[in-house]
Amino acid sequence: MKLAVEMAVMEMDGEWSAVAVGEDSANFHGMLQLNESAADIVRLLAEETTPEAIMAEMKKKYPDAADDEIGNGIADVLNKLNREGLLKE
């Protein structure tokens, strides 16, 4: 899976967001408001990846978090991206 549009992820004053860039900005006119974990996931989705690979990366960053918590967070972000039409399977 991969993002369907090229997105730039940015942090400003502790707030994370993602916007479509380049030609893809004509296809997606909104802005996603993210937390830091969701921003990490969106950045990982810039390249072809799998839920398992995302899980492995998130476990490295958050070693004390429970697997269920990480997995549920990943599923939430992927579902949101999918609903917005921003995810290619």
Secondary structure as GFF3:
##gff-version 3
##sequence-region A 1 89
A	DSSP	beta_strand	2	3	.	.	.	ID=ss1
A	DSSP	beta_strand	7	12	.	.	.	ID=ss2
A	DSSP	beta_strand	15	20	.	.	.	ID=ss3
A	DSSP	three_ten_helix	22	26	.	.	.	ID=ss4
A	DSSP	beta_strand	31	34	.	.	.	ID=ss5
A	DSSP	alpha_helix	36	44	.	.	.	ID=ss6
A	DSSP	alpha_helix	51	61	.	.	.	ID=ss7
A	DSSP	alpha_helix	67	83	.	.	.	ID=ss8
A	DSSP	beta_strand	87	88	.	.	.	ID=ss9
###
